[in-house]
Amino acid sequence: MRTSADAAKENNYLVSLSMTPAGGFGLAYTDLSTGEVKATTVTATGGVLNEISRLETKEIVTNATLPDDLMANLTSLGILVSHQDEEAANAETSYLTQQLTVPEQKEAADVLLAYLFATQKRSLDHLQMASSYEIAQYLKLDRNSRANLELTVNLRTQQRSGTLLWLLDNTKTAMGGRALKQWLEQPLLDRETIEQRYDKIGELLKDFFSRAALQETLKSVYDLERLAGRVAYGTANGRDLLQLRNSLRQVPDIMVTLGDLDPAVFGDLLRRIDPVSDIEKLISTAIVEEPPISVTDGGVIRAGYNTRLDEYRSVMKNGKQWLAELEAKERSETGISSLKIGFNKVFGYYIEVTKANIDKLDPDRYTRKQTLVNAERFITPELKDREQMILEAETKSSDLEYQLFTEVREQIKNNITRIQKLAATLAELDVLQSLATVAEDYKFTRPELTDKQRLVIKDGRHPVVEKVLGHQSYVANDVFMDEDETIMLITGPNMSGKSTYMRQLALTVVMAQIGSYVPASEAELPIFDQIFTRIGAADDLISGNSTFMVEMSEANTAIQNATKRSLILFDELGRGTATYDGMALAQAIIEHVHNNTKAKTLFSTHYHELTALSDELPNLRNVHVGATEENGELVFSHKVLTGPADQSYGINVAKLAGLPDSLIDRAADILANLEAQDVSLEATAPTRPAKLAEPVATYQASVAEPEPEVAAAEPADTQLDLFAVGPEIDPAMQAVLDEIKATNIATMTPLDAMMKLNEWQKQMK
C-alpha cells in the first residue's frame, strides 16, 4: 500500500515536447512543488517514451502536432496531452531558459513555462534556472528493462515494496528519498563521480558514530524543497516557516559532523553547505513557537518583533482587562449579580441584563440596543468609547501582523535559491548515508571498476530476494566473463533460479553505477552504457501485440541498439512460438550477438540443443542451474554450475505445482514414448542425425560444396538439424530447402527470420 511517506519521496513531473525539423524532440520537465526544471534532446519516439516512463508523468504539454505513433502510445498510457503556444511565455519566466543553447530544448522549456504561467496564476519565483542534460550521460535503461528489473515499481503490486528502491531507501528526509530514486533511474557513466561516491560511502562505513549522528540530525530536517515552493507560492503559513527554521537549526550540527570526517573525502560537500543562518534568525525572531494555521487569525508574530504591534496588543490586552473591571463595577452599582458584558459582530460590546432586573437600571445612562426573549442588551457612553479603542487596536493589529508576516515570507522568498542549493546538498548526504547503512546491513562490497570488458562477481546475490528470504537461506552465485567472452548460455529447470541469476547481475550493475556498494564478496565490473532485458512474458493488449511479438520487439531493440559495452539479458527467448521456429530464432540471435554485437549477454533457454553452439562459437560458454531428483522429488540447489543441464525436469516441476498424480503419470508415459520414438528414428535414419543448424560462420562455406555422405554408424545425437532430409523429397519441398540453404541468416533481423519461417511453413503444407 502506498503511504504518505512514499508520496513525499516522489516527484510530480509535468513534461513538455517540441519538434525538430529532422523529426526529433526537445523535452523539458518540471516538478512545480520542488522547482526543478531540466531539458534534453531526444532523437526518436522510443526515447520520448523511455523518458516519460522514467519521469512517471501524467500530462504532456506541446506546441507541435506529435507523430501518430507517439500519440497512440501516449493515449494507451493514459497520458493527457495539452497544447500551448510558447509565445505566451511571460517576461517574468523567460529568463529561466536563457542558459539553454539548444533550440529545441529552449523551445520545449518555453512552452512548459508558458503553460505554467497561464494556468497557475501565481508566483513561480521558486523555479530554478532550466539546465540541460544529455541522456547519453547516463546508463540507458529503456522502459521495458526498467520495469523488468523492478527498480522502483513492483511488477505485481505496482508499489515500492519489493523493489530495489525499497531495499536501498534508508533516507531520513523526503528530498533524500526523491534523490535516491533519481539516482536509480539515471545511473552514471562517469567513473570519477562514481568512485567519489564509493569513497564517501566507505568513509561513512568506517565511522559509525558520525553516520549515526547524521541520521539523527537528518530526521529533524523537513522537506526544504517543497517548503521553498510554498514560500514562493505565498501559501506558506507560520507552521511552515517554523519547519523551515527547525530544519536550518540542524545544519550547524551536520557541518560539525562532516568536519570530523576525512576532509579529502567530504571536504567538497562540506564547502557546498550554506547554513542560511540569517533566515533561521529571522524566523526565530519573528514567528511564535506555536502559530495558528491561518495567518489572518493573528497570534503569528512574536512579541518584541515590532513596537507598533506591541502597542496595539497592549491596548487590546488592557482593554479586555478594563472590560472585566467595568463588569464588576456595573454589578456592584446596580446590584444585578447576573449582569454581564459581551460582544458580537453586529452590535459590538454590550451590557446584558435579564428582564427581571431591568427596573434597576437608570434609563438616562443605559441605551437599549437589542431585545431578547429573557433579556435586554444596553450600551453606555463609557462602553462605546472603550469599544472603539479596542476594535481599532484589533483591526490595526491584525492588519499589521499580516503585513509583517508577508514581509518575513518575502525575505525568505528572496533567498529561495540558497535554500534549494542547501536542500540538494543535504539530499545527497542523505542518500550517501542510506547507501552506507544498507551496505553494512547486507554486507555489500565496494566494486572495482575496470576499463577492460571483464566481469567478475564472487558470491553475488539478488539484493531484494535476499532481503525477503533472509541472508542465511539465500544461495550466492559467481559470475565470470573474461574480456573476449560474449555469451553465457544458461540452462536448467523452471523455478531453479535462472531469471533471478540474470536479474541480480543487472541490479548489481545498476547499483555499482549509481555509486553504491554491491551484493557480493568481490566485484570487478566494466562501466556499461546500456542494459537491455527480455524477461517475462506478457501480451501488449492495447497495441494488439501477442507475447511473441512483444518478445521479438524487445529483442530487436537490443540487437539494433546494443554496443560492445552493453549488457543484454534474454530469458527464454523464442518460447512464444512453435518449437522449431523459436529455436531457429534463438540460434540466429545468439549468433548475431556473438559475431556482430559482442555485448555481454546472459541467455537462458529450455532449448537444450542450443548448448552445442559452444563447440562452434568460441566466446559462448554453457552454465546451468543445478537440480537433482531424490526419491522422485525435484530438489533445486540454486547453484550456477559450469556446463549444460542434463535434462529439463519439466514433469518434476509440474508435480511441484500440484498437478494431479494421474496427469503427472500420464505425462511421464507420453514422455517415455516420445523419447523411444526419437531413439528409433535416430537408429533408422539414413542421413545424419538431428542437430542444430550450422552456425553462420561455418554454414556459409558449406553452401557451395556438395554435402558429404554421412556414415550410418555416426553417433546418435538428439539435436535438431534443419537441413536433415529423407531419401525421397518432392520438388516443392526441395525448392524450399534450396531457398533455406541460400538464405544468409546473418543479414536478417529476428522479425525478418520469423516472417520468412512462416512463409516456408505455408509452402511446405
N, C-alpha and C positions, 0 to 999 in steps of 0.2 A: 504494500500500500504506500502511495506517495505521501510523504509527510510535509509539514510546513517547513521543516529544516531542509528537506530535499529541494523544495521550491525556492528557498532563499539562495541555494547554491546553484541555481540555474539562471541562464540569461534568457531574455526575451528579445529575439532579434527581428528587426524589420529589414528587408533586403530590397535593393533597387537594381534594375538592369538597364543598360544602354546597349546599342548595337554598333558594331564597327562596320565599315564598308566591305570588309573581307568576310563578314559573317560571324565574327567573334563577338564577345560580350565584355562590357565593363560591368563590374559587380561591386556594389558598395553595401555596407550594412551598419546598423547601429543598434545598441540597446539603450533606449531612451532613459531607463532608470539608472544606468551607470555612466552614460555619456561617451561610451566607446564608439569611435567612427573609423572604419577601415575600408579600403578599396583595393581591388585587384583586377587583372585581366584574365579572361577565360576564353579558350580558343574554340570550344565546341559544346554542344548541348550536354554531353555526358559530364563534362567538367562543371557546368552550372548545376546539374542535379547532384553531383557529389558535394559541392559547396553548400547548397541549401539543405542537403541532408545533414551535413556536419553542423550547420547552424540551427537546425530544427525550426526553421521559420514557418510561420503560418500565413504570411502575407508578403507579396512582392509588388513593388511599385515600378512602373516603367513608362518611358515616353515613346516607346517604339512598338511596332507590331511584331510580336515574337513569332518565331517559326512554329509551324503547325505541330511538329513532333514534340517540341518543348511544351507548348500549350497543352497538348494531350497528356503529357506526363504530369504537369502541374495540376491539371484537373483531376487526374487519377489519384494524386496525393492529397487532394482536398485543400490545395493552397489557393487563397484568394489573390487575384491579380487586379491591381488598381492602376489607373493611368494618371499621369501628372506631367505637366509641361515644365521643363526646368527653367524656362524664362521667368516663372513665377517666384523664383528664389529671391528672397529679400536681401538687401544690402547688409542687414544685421547678421545674416548667417553665411553669406557667400565667402567671407574671409576665411571660413573654416576649411575651404577646399583649395586655398591658394598654394599649398605645398604639393599638391598633386600635379605632376607634369605630363602624365599620360592622358591624352584627350578623352578616351572612353571612360577612364576611371573618374576623371573630374566631372564628366557629364553625368555619370551614374550617381556620384555624390551630390551634385547639384540637384538632381531630380529628387533624391532622398530628402535633402534639407528643405526643398520647396514644398514637398508633401507634408513634412512635419510642421513647417511654418503655417501652411494653410489649414491644417487640422487641429493643431494643439492650442493655438491662440494664447500662448503663454511663453514665459521666458525660456530660452534654450541656451542660456549662458553656460550651463554646465557641460555642454557638448565639447568634446576635445577636438583639437585640430585633426582633420582627416589624415590618416597615414596610409601609405601604400605598402602592400606586401605581395610577395610572389609565391604562388602555390608551389613552385619548384624549390623553394627554400626548405620545404618540409617533406617528410616521408609521405608518399602518396598512398592513401587508402581509399579506394572507391566505396560507394555506399554499401555495396553488397559485402565487401570484405569487412567494413566497419560493423555491419550487422552480424555477420557470421562469427566474428571474434568476440561479440558481446562486450565491447569496450565500455560502453556507457548505458546500454539498454539491454535488458534480458529478453531474448527472443520469445520466450514462452509467456512471461508475465508483463512485458513492456514496462518494467520497473527498473530501478537502480540495483536492487538486491540481486546478488548472483553475478554481478559484472566485475570487470577489472577495476572500474572506478569505485565500486562499493568496497572492494578489498583494500585499495590504496588510500581511501579517504579517511584520514585521521586528523583532518584540518579542524581548527578551532574557530575559524571565522567564516562567514558566508562568502566573503570575497576570496578567501583562500580556497574554498570549495569550488568556486567558479574557475579560478585559475588552474587548479588541478585538472578539471575537465577540459580546459583549453589545451593544456599540455598534452593530454592523452589524445586529443583529436588532431594535434599538429606536432607529431614527433619531429625532432630536429635532424638535420643533415650536417650541421656544423660541429665538427669534432671538438674544437676548443671549448665551445659553450657547454657541450655535453660533459666534457671532462671537468669543467669548473663546477658543475652541479654534483658530480661524483665527489669532488674534493669537499664540498660543503656538507654533503651527507656524511662523509667519512669523519669530518671534524665533529659533527653533532653526535655521531655514534661513540666517539672517544670520550665525550664529556657529557655524561648522563645528567649531571646536576644542572648544567646550563640548558640542556634540552628541556628538562622538566620545568625550569624557571620560565623559559619561553612559552611553553604550553600553558602554564598557569596564567601568565600575563596576557597571552592572546585570547584566552577565554573571556576576558573583560573588554575586548575590542568589538564594538558593534560594526555594522555594515557601513563603512565610511563612504563607499561609492554611492550607495543609494541615499544615505543621509545628505550627501552633497547635492544629489539630484533634487531632493525635496527642498533644500535651501534655495536652489536656483528656481524651482517652480513657484516658490513663495508659499508652499504648503507646510513647511516645517513649523512645528509648534514648540512650546517650551520644553516638552519632554524630549523631542528630537535633538534640541540643542544640548540638553544635559547628556544624552547618549554620546553626542559628538565630543563634549568636554571630557566625559569619563573615559572615552577611548583615547583621547590625546594625553590624558594623565598617565597612561600606561607606557607611552613612548620613551620617557627617560629611563625607566627600568629595562626596557628592551635594549636600549643603547648601551647600558651598563653591562648587560649580559653578553651582548655581541663583542664588547670591548674585552671581555675575558677570554674570548676565543682567538684562535690564530689570526693575526691581522693579515697575513699573506693570503688567507682563505676568505675571511669575512670582511676585510677592510673595505673593499669596493661597495658592498651592500651597506655597511655602516655609514660610509661617506654620503650615500644617497639619501639618508634619512634626515628630513627636516621635521623637527618636533612640532612645528606650528604652535609654539608655546604662547605667542601673543593672542591667538584665538582662544586658547584654553583659558588664559587670564581674563579675556573679555567676557566669556560666558560665565566664568566663576564670579566675576564682579557684578554682572548684570542680572542673572537669572536666579530665582529662588530654588531651593533644593527640591521642592515638591510642587511644581507648577500645575495648574489645571490643564485639561485637554485643550479647551478653547482659548485662543489668545485674546479674545474680546471680552472675556469674563472678568478680567482684572486679576491681580494677585500673581503676575508673572515676573515683574521686575523687583529685584532685591532692594530693600530699604538702604538708603545711603548712596544709591547709584545716581539719583537726580534730586537736587534740592527742591525744585518746584513740586515734583511729585510727592516728596515727603511732606511738604506743607499742605497740599490737598488732602493727603491721608490723615494728617493731624486734625484738620478741620472736620473730616468725616468721623474720625475716632472721637474727638471731643464733642462733636455734635450729638453723637449717639449717647455719649455719657450725659450730656445736658438733657436729652430727651428722657433718660431714665430718672434723672433728678426731678425734672418737671412733672413726671407721672406721680412720683412720691409726694411732691408738693401739692398737686391738684387733689389727690386723695385726702391729704390732711386738711386742706382748706374747705373742701366740700363735704367731708365726712362720708364720701362714697368709696368704700373699700374695693368695689369691683371696677372702678374706673380704670381705663387703660388707654394708652396711646399706641396707635397702629399706623400702617402705611399701605396704600395701594396705588397703582399707576394712574388711576383716574382722578382721585381726589387728593393724592399726596398724603401728608401726615394729618391725623385727625384724633380727636378725643372721643372715645365711645363710652356711653352711659346707658344703662338699662332704663326702660320706660318707667319703671317703678321709682327711679331716683331723679327723674327729670326736674321735678319741682325744687330740688335742692340747688339747681344752677341759676346763676344771675343772667337773665336774658340779655342784659346790656353788654355783657362781656363775652358770651358764648354765641356764635353764629351757627345755625343749623345748616349742615351740608348734605346729609343723607339720612333717610328713614328706613329702618329695618323692621322686621316683624316684632322683635322684642327689645329693640334698642334704637338709640338715635346717635348720630355722629356729628360732632361740632368742631369748629376751629376757633382759635383766638388770635388776635394780632401778634402776640408774642410768638406763638407756634408758627404762624405763617412766615414771619421774618426769619426764624431759625431754619424753617424748611427750605427757603430759597437759598440760604447759605450752604446748607448740607447738599442739596441737589446739584447746585452749581459745582461744588467741590467734587462730587461723584462723577458728574459728566466730564469735567475737565480732567479729573484723574484718569478716567477710563480712556479718554481720547489721547492724553499724553502718554499713558502706559503703552497703548498700541503703537503710537508713533515711535517710542523708544525701542520697543521690541523689533519693529520693522527695520529700524536703523541698525540694530545689532545684527539682524539677519542679513542686511545688505553688506555690512562689513565682512561677514563670513563669506558671502557670495563673491566678494571681490578677491577672496583667497581660495576659491574652489580648486584652481589648478594645483596649488600646493597640497591641498588635502587629497586630491586624486593621485598625485605622484606618491604621497605617503601611503595611500591605500594600496597602490600597485606593489610597492616595496614590501609592505607587511604581508600582502598576499603571497608573494614569492617566498618570503621567510616561512610562512605558514605551510606552504607546500613542501618545502625542504624538510621541516621538522616532521611532517606527516610521513614522508617517504623514509626518513631515518627511523622513525618509530616502527613502521611496518617492516623495514629491513631487519631490525633487531628482533621483532616478534616472530618472524617467519624464517629467520636465518638466511636471508638473501646475501648475495656476494657482489662485490664490485666487478663489473665486466672489464675485460681488456679489449679495447678497440684496436683493430688492425687494418692496415692498408691492403693486406692480402685478402683474397677471396677464400679464406679458410674459416671454417665454422667448427668450434669445439665447445660442447656443453657437457659437463660432468654432473651427474645426479640432478638432471633437470626435472622440474615439476610444473604442473599446471597450477598456478597460484590460487585460483578460485576453487578448483576441485579439491586441492589440498586443504583449504580452509574448511570446506564443508565436511570432508572425510576425517580430518584430523591428521596431524603430521605423522603419527606413528603408523597409520594404516595405508598411507599413500606410497605407491611404488615409484621410485625415481628412475629415470632413464637417461642414457647418454645420447648425444647427437654428435656425429663426427663426419665432416665433409671436407676433404682437402681442397686445394686450390682448383685442381682440374676436375674434381668430381662434381657432376651436374645434378644427377637424379638419384634419390633414394626411393626404390620401389618397395612399398610396404604391403605385405600380405598377412592374413590372419583372420580368424572368425569374427563375426559380428559381436559387439559388446566386449571385445578384447582390449580396446583402448587405442585403436589406430587414429581415430579422429581427435581424441584427447592429446595424443602424442604430437600430432600435426599442429593443433591449436596452441599447445604450450610453447612450441618453437616460435610461432608468430607473436605470441604475447611476450615472450622473452625479448624478442627484437624490439617490440614497441616500448617495453619498459626501459630497455637499455638506451633507446634513442630519445626518451624524454628526460634522461639523466638519472634514472632510478637504478638502484641495485636490482639484481635479478634472482629468480628462484633456482639456484644451482649452487654446487660447491665450487665450481670453477666455470668460467665462461670466456671464450675468445671469439669475438664477433667482428665481421666487417660492418661498415655502415651501409645499410640497404637504402635504395632510392624509392622502391615501391614494394607493396605486398599485394598479391592477388590471391583470392581464395575461391575455390569452388567446393563448398562444404554444405551438406544437407540437400534435401530435395523439396521443392515447393513449386506449385503451379503459379504463374502470374495471371490470375483470372481476369484482372482488369484489362490487361493488354491482350488477353486471349492466347497466351503462350503456355504450352504444356511444360511439364517438368523437364523433358528432354530439350525443348527449345531454350528454356532458361539456362539449362546446363551448358548447352553449346554456345549460347551468347556470352555467358560469363567466361567460358574457356577462350572464346575468341578475343574477348577484351584483354585477357592475359597475354595471349600469343601475339596480338598486334602491338601491345604497348610495353611489354616487359623488356628489360635490358639485362646485360650480364650481371648488373648489380642488384637485380630484383630477387624477391622471394616469391615462389609460387606454391600454393597448396591445392592439389587436386585430389578430392576424396571420392572414390568410386566413380570416376568419370566414365560415362558410357552405359551406365546401368539403366538408363531411362528408355532404352530401345531394345530391339532384338539382340540376342547374344552375339551373333557374328558381326552385326553392324557395330555394336558397342565395342567389341574387342578390336575390330579393324580401326575404328576411330581412335581408340585409346592408344593403339600401337603407333598410328600416324602422328598423334600429338606428342607422344613420348619421343619419337624420332626427331620431330621438328624442334622440340625444346633442346634435345641433346645436341643436334647438329647445327642449329641456327641461333636460337635464343640464348642458350647456355646459361640461363638463370638457375640459381639454386632452387631445386624443385623436390617436394615430397609428394609422391604419387601413390595413394593407396588403391588397392584393387582386389576384386574377387576373381579376376581373370588370371588364374594361376599360370596359364600358358604364357603370359607376358614375362614371367620370370626368366624365360630362356633368352630374353633380349640382352641379358648381361654378358652372354657369350659373344655378341656382335657389337654392342655399344660399350666401349671401354670406360666411359665415365658414368655408367649406371651401376648401382650396387643394390643387391637384394637384402632386405631385412624383413623380419616378421615378428609379430607379437605372439608370445608363447602361450600355448594351451595344451592340456593333456586330458585324456579320458581315464577316469578312475572309477571302476565299478559301474560303468555305464553313465557316469555323470561327467559333465564337462567342467574342468577346473581351469580358470584363467590365471596365468601368472602375471599378466600386465607388464611383462618384461620384454623389451625390444631386443631381439637376438639377430645375429648375423645369418644370412641365407634366407631362402624362401620358405613359406609354410608348407607342411607336408600334406595338409588337407584343409577343407573349409569348415568342417564341423557344423554345417548348416542345420542338419536334423537335430543335433545336440542343442543348438541354440533355440530351435523351435520347441524342444522339450522344456527348456528353461522358461520359455514364455508361457508354459502352462497349457499347450495344446493337448487334446485328449490322447490317451495312450494308444487307442485304436488307430487314430490318424497317424501318430508317430510310427507305429509298427508298419502301417501300410506304406508310408513314405520310405522306410528302410527297405522294404521288399522291392519297391519300384527302383530305388537307387541301385540295389544289388543287381536287378535285372538289366538296367541300363549299362552298368559297368561291365556286365558279362557280354552284352551285345557289342560294346565298344572293343573289348578284347577280341571277340570273334571277328569283327571287321578288320582289326589290325592283323590278325593271323592270316586272313584270306585275301587281303588287298594286294593286287598285282603291282601297284605302284607304291611309291614311298609312303610311309605312314604319315598321319596328320601332324602338321606342325605349323608354327607361325609363318606368316608371310615374311619373306626375306626382308631385312632392313634395307632401306633405300640405298645405302652406300654399296651393298653387295648386289642387290637386285638389279640395279642399273646395268651392271656389267654383264649379267647373265641373260638379259633380254635378247641380245644379238647372237647368243651361242645356242646350239642345239642342246636340249636338256639331256644329260647323261642318263643311261639306264640305271635303275635302282635295283640293287641286289635283293633277291627275295628274302635273304637272311638278315636284312637290315634290322637293327634292334627296334623293338616296339617303342612307340612314342605317342602319347595321347594328345599332343598339341595339334591345334588346327592348322591345316595348310590350305590357304585359299586357292592354290594352284593344283592341288591333287585332283586328278580326274580318272574316271573309269576307262576301260578299254574301248568302249563304243560311245561316241558323242555325236549328236545330230548337228547339222551345220549351224542352226540358230544358236545353240549352246556354245559351239566353237567360236562363233563371232563375238559373243560376249566375253569369252575367255581371252580372245586375242586383244580385245579392247582393254581389258583389265591389265594385261601384260604391257600394253603400250602406254598406259597411263603413268604419268610422272607424279607420284604422291607428294613429293617434296614441294611441288608448286601449288598444292591445293590447301585451302583453309579447311578446318573441320566441318564447317557448314557445307562447303562445296563437296566434300567427300561424302557427307550424309546424303545429299541430293543425288549424287552420282550412283551411290549404292542403291537408292530407291529406284532409280531408272533401270539399273541392271536387274533388280529383282523382278520388275514388271516384265522385262524382256524374257526372263527365264521361266515365267509361269505358263 
